[in-house]
Amino acid sequence: MTVRTERHDHVLVVQIDRAEKRNAIDDETAAGLDEAFNELDDDPDLWVGILTGTAEVFSAGTDLRNGGSPRTERGGEYGLIRRKRTTPVVAAVEGFALGGGFELALACDLVVASRTATFGLPETRRGVVASSGALLRAARDLPPKIARELLISGATLTGERAHQLGLVNRVVEPGEALDAARTLADEICLSSPFAVRQTLAALDTQLADGDAAGWAATAGAVDAVLASDDMAEGVSAFFEKRTPRWTGR
């Protein structure tokens, strides 16, 4: 079992537990996340979800040996990225949140992170593009030039820097992210769950046109890189643990 859940009153904690693979997402893990978030969406007694990883890592994104980002019918990539939902989800981030792992955090409504957490989008260093929401959500949640730097250079942000930039709601000491996320979830539970759902639905409605354009642009970029020599080289270099030899085409 690579996804575990715990209920705490009206809060569902969803943990990715595949530490030996840096919590990379494969088909089994995506299915587990989908099942957990289906429970969160469908149970009216659950008012807030928390997504977390293990003590050392949140998630390294797609397990490349899986052959691509696994999708589910309701949730899209990783069972969460394109999910239509109105129950709030808080990401509790310790350690690395890279590539699709960062995109999982971006898909959440709020983020709590340790000071030493690391957020990054290294896809272009592999000859590919961020395909699970970062091309639209990073530019929305971060200053545009910071988003561009992360997306095209492989630069990273610490949890503390991400907090300064407004990406992270609360920053805490290492090892405290989950407890802080549970505290935040309990604060949300003081509000009417009906009013919270209506608020999130109203916010999502206002963003719908931009999301549609962002997903269309992402699909165009993905189609282009799939046909490129650089993508084949980047993937080969990754598995062969060497520096890519780019041709620019």
Backbone torsions as a table, in degrees:
resi	resn	phi	psi	omega
1	MET	NA	121.5	-176.9
2	THR	-105.8	-3.4	174.7
3	VAL	-130.7	128.6	-179.9
4	ARG	-120.0	147.8	177.7
5	THR	-128.4	149.3	174.0
6	GLU	-138.7	135.0	176.2
7	ARG	-98.9	134.0	175.0
8	HIS	-130.2	94.6	-174.6
9	ASP	55.8	-113.1	-177.3
10	HIS	-95.1	11.2	-175.2
11	VAL	-114.9	133.3	175.5
12	LEU	-110.3	119.2	175.6
13	VAL	-94.5	124.0	-179.9
14	VAL	-112.8	118.4	-176.5
15	GLN	-115.3	127.3	169.5
16	ILE	-81.8	120.2	-173.4
17	ASP	-126.6	76.9	178.7
18	ARG	-139.9	52.4	-169.0
19	ALA	-59.3	-32.6	-178.3
20	GLU	-65.8	-18.6	176.5
21	LYS	-113.3	24.1	-179.0
22	ARG	54.9	34.0	179.4
23	ASN	56.1	31.4	174.8
24	ALA	-66.7	148.5	-173.1
25	ILE	-95.3	120.2	172.4
26	ASP	-113.3	-174.0	-177.5
27	ASP	-59.0	-44.4	-178.7
28	GLU	-61.6	-43.0	-178.0
29	THR	-69.0	-41.0	177.0
30	ALA	-60.9	-41.6	178.6
31	ALA	-64.1	-39.0	177.9
32	GLY	-65.6	-41.1	176.7
33	LEU	-64.5	-41.2	179.5
34	ASP	-60.7	-44.9	179.6
35	GLU	-62.0	-42.3	-179.2
36	ALA	-65.2	-44.0	-178.3
37	PHE	-76.3	-23.9	170.0
38	ASN	-63.1	-43.4	177.3
39	GLU	-60.1	-44.4	179.9
40	LEU	-61.7	-43.2	-178.3
41	ASP	-69.0	-35.2	-167.6
42	ASP	-95.3	-16.2	-178.1
43	ASP	-97.0	110.5	-177.6
44	PRO	-66.5	-12.0	178.5
45	ASP	-87.0	-4.4	175.2
46	LEU	-101.0	122.6	-172.6
47	TRP	-108.5	-21.8	-178.6
48	VAL	-147.6	142.2	172.4
49	GLY	-113.7	151.5	174.3
50	ILE	-125.4	128.9	175.2
51	LEU	-109.1	125.7	-180.0
52	THR	-141.7	170.5	175.5
53	GLY	-113.6	-139.7	177.5
54	THR	-103.4	-178.8	-172.7
55	ALA	-63.6	-28.7	-174.9
56	GLU	-100.5	-21.0	-174.3
57	VAL	-153.3	140.1	174.0
58	PHE	-80.3	-66.2	173.4
59	SER	-169.1	140.7	175.5
60	ALA	-90.9	9.7	177.0
61	GLY	86.8	-149.8	-175.7
62	THR	-65.0	134.2	169.8
63	ASP	-74.0	106.6	-173.8
64	LEU	-61.7	-23.6	177.3
65	ARG	-74.1	-9.0	177.6
66	ASN	-77.8	-19.5	177.8
67	GLY	93.7	11.0	179.3
68	GLY	141.8	172.0	-178.4
69	SER	-70.6	115.4	-179.0
70	PRO	-69.2	141.3	-177.0
71	ARG	-123.0	156.4	173.1
72	THR	-126.4	161.9	-174.9
73	GLU	-63.6	-45.3	-175.8
74	ARG	-85.0	-32.8	-170.8
75	GLY	-104.5	-11.7	-173.7
76	GLY	71.2	-149.0	-178.5
77	GLU	-55.5	131.8	176.4
78	TYR	62.4	11.6	180.0
79	GLY	78.0	2.6	-175.9
80	LEU	-136.3	-35.1	-164.4
81	ILE	-55.4	-41.5	-176.8
82	ARG	-112.1	18.5	-177.2
83	ARG	-67.2	133.1	172.5
84	LYS	-87.8	110.6	-174.6
85	ARG	-146.1	159.9	176.2
86	THR	-129.1	3.0	173.5
87	THR	-89.8	123.9	-175.3
88	PRO	-65.4	146.0	177.6
89	VAL	-127.0	131.9	178.5
90	VAL	-108.9	128.7	173.2
91	ALA	-87.8	132.4	175.5
92	ALA	-113.8	107.2	-167.1
93	VAL	-111.4	121.0	168.4
94	GLU	-119.3	141.1	175.7
95	GLY	70.5	-147.2	-173.1
96	PHE	-79.0	134.9	166.1
97	ALA	-127.2	92.0	-170.5
98	LEU	-117.5	146.4	177.0
99	GLY	55.3	-123.8	178.1
100	GLY	-61.2	-24.2	175.0
101	GLY	-65.3	-41.8	174.9
102	PHE	-65.1	-39.7	-179.4
103	GLU	-66.2	-31.4	172.1
104	LEU	-62.0	-44.4	178.3
105	ALA	-63.3	-39.9	178.8
106	LEU	-64.9	-27.7	179.4
107	ALA	-76.5	-13.8	177.9
108	CYS	-82.8	162.2	-177.8
109	ASP	-79.8	-35.0	-178.2
110	LEU	-137.5	155.8	-179.3
111	VAL	-133.0	129.3	169.6
112	VAL	-114.2	133.6	-176.1
113	ALA	-143.1	151.4	171.9
114	SER	-75.0	158.2	-179.4
115	ARG	-59.4	-31.6	-175.4
116	THR	-95.2	5.9	173.8
117	ALA	-60.7	154.9	-179.5
118	THR	-129.9	122.9	178.6
119	PHE	-109.2	131.7	179.8
120	GLY	-159.6	158.8	179.7
121	LEU	-129.7	82.7	-173.5
122	PRO	-84.8	13.1	-171.5
123	GLU	-56.4	-43.4	-176.9
124	THR	-64.4	-23.3	175.0
125	ARG	-73.2	-10.2	175.3
126	ARG	-104.6	2.1	-179.9
127	GLY	83.8	15.0	180.0
128	VAL	-125.8	-176.3	177.1
129	VAL	-122.2	157.9	175.3
130	ALA	-65.6	118.2	-170.5
131	SER	-112.5	-1.9	-173.7
132	SER	-115.3	40.6	170.7
133	GLY	110.8	-15.9	-175.1
134	ALA	-67.2	-29.5	-178.5
135	LEU	-66.1	-21.4	174.4
136	LEU	-106.3	-39.8	-173.0
137	ARG	-80.5	-35.1	178.0
138	ALA	-63.1	-41.9	179.9
139	ALA	-68.1	-23.8	178.4
140	ARG	-83.5	-38.4	-172.3
141	ASP	-92.0	-11.8	-178.7
142	LEU	-126.4	159.5	170.9
143	PRO	-56.6	139.9	-173.1
144	PRO	-53.1	-42.1	-177.6
145	LYS	-70.7	-32.5	175.1
146	ILE	-67.0	-43.5	178.6
147	ALA	-59.7	-44.6	179.2
148	ARG	-60.8	-42.8	-179.9
149	GLU	-60.0	-46.0	179.6
150	LEU	-62.6	-41.8	-173.5
151	LEU	-73.9	-29.2	-175.1
152	ILE	-111.5	-10.6	-176.3
153	SER	-115.3	-16.8	-175.0
154	GLY	83.1	9.8	176.5
155	ALA	-63.4	159.3	-179.6
156	THR	-126.3	163.7	175.0
157	LEU	-122.2	137.9	169.9
158	THR	-76.5	164.3	176.1
159	GLY	-58.4	-39.1	-179.2
160	GLU	-65.7	-44.0	178.6
161	ARG	-66.0	-39.9	178.5
162	ALA	-62.9	-33.9	176.2
163	HIS	-67.4	-43.1	178.9
164	GLN	-61.0	-32.4	-177.8
165	LEU	-87.2	-4.3	177.2
166	GLY	90.8	3.3	178.0
167	LEU	-75.8	-36.0	-178.1
168	VAL	-104.8	131.9	-179.3
169	ASN	-75.8	-43.5	-178.1
170	ARG	-137.9	134.2	178.6
171	VAL	-114.5	136.7	-173.7
172	VAL	-135.6	174.7	177.9
173	GLU	-71.9	155.1	179.3
174	PRO	-53.3	137.6	-179.9
175	GLY	89.1	-5.0	-174.5
176	GLU	-110.0	2.7	-173.0
177	ALA	-64.2	-43.7	-177.2
178	LEU	-66.3	-43.7	178.5
179	ASP	-61.2	-40.8	179.7
180	ALA	-67.4	-36.2	177.5
181	ALA	-66.7	-38.1	177.5
182	ARG	-65.8	-37.3	176.1
183	THR	-62.9	-44.0	178.4
184	LEU	-63.5	-41.8	178.7
185	ALA	-61.9	-40.7	178.1
186	ASP	-63.6	-35.6	177.5
187	GLU	-66.1	-40.2	177.5
188	ILE	-63.0	-36.2	-178.8
189	CYS	-68.0	-11.8	173.6
190	LEU	-73.5	-17.7	177.8
191	SER	-88.6	158.8	175.1
192	SER	-62.9	124.2	179.0
193	PRO	-62.9	-32.6	177.6
194	PHE	-64.8	-45.4	180.0
195	ALA	-65.7	-37.4	178.2
196	VAL	-63.0	-45.2	-179.1
197	ARG	-63.8	-40.9	178.9
198	GLN	-66.1	-36.2	177.7
199	THR	-63.6	-47.9	180.0
200	LEU	-64.9	-38.3	178.0
201	ALA	-62.7	-41.4	179.2
202	ALA	-65.2	-41.1	178.2
203	LEU	-63.8	-44.6	-179.3
204	ASP	-64.7	-35.4	178.2
205	THR	-61.3	-40.1	-179.8
206	GLN	-67.7	-26.3	-177.4
207	LEU	-93.9	-5.3	-169.9
208	ALA	-59.3	-44.6	-177.9
209	ASP	-63.8	-42.5	178.4
210	GLY	-65.1	-37.8	177.6
211	ASP	-63.5	-44.0	-179.7
212	ALA	-59.9	-43.9	178.7
213	ALA	-65.3	-39.6	-179.8
214	GLY	-65.2	-41.6	178.5
215	TRP	-67.9	-36.3	177.4
216	ALA	-65.0	-42.7	178.5
217	ALA	-65.0	-39.0	177.5
218	THR	-62.0	-44.3	-180.0
219	ALA	-61.1	-40.0	177.8
220	GLY	-63.0	-42.2	178.8
221	ALA	-66.6	-40.5	178.7
222	VAL	-62.8	-45.4	179.6
223	ASP	-59.6	-39.5	-179.7
224	ALA	-65.7	-45.5	-177.5
225	VAL	-72.0	-28.4	178.4
226	LEU	-61.0	-28.1	-179.7
227	ALA	-93.9	5.4	-173.1
228	SER	-92.3	153.0	172.2
229	ASP	-69.1	-33.9	-177.5
230	ASP	-63.7	-35.0	178.4
231	MET	-64.6	-46.5	179.3
232	ALA	-59.8	-40.5	179.2
233	GLU	-67.4	-42.2	-178.5
234	GLY	-62.9	-42.7	179.6
235	VAL	-67.4	-42.4	178.4
236	SER	-61.7	-44.7	-179.9
237	ALA	-61.9	-38.1	179.2
238	PHE	-61.0	-49.8	-177.1
239	PHE	-71.8	-26.9	179.1
240	GLU	-90.5	-0.8	176.5
241	LYS	55.4	51.9	178.1
242	ARG	-136.3	170.2	177.5
243	THR	-75.7	131.0	179.4
244	PRO	-63.5	149.7	174.4
245	ARG	-110.5	89.9	-173.0
246	TRP	-74.0	146.8	174.1
247	THR	-112.6	-15.6	-179.7
248	GLY	80.2	19.1	178.4
249	ARG	-145.7	NA	NA
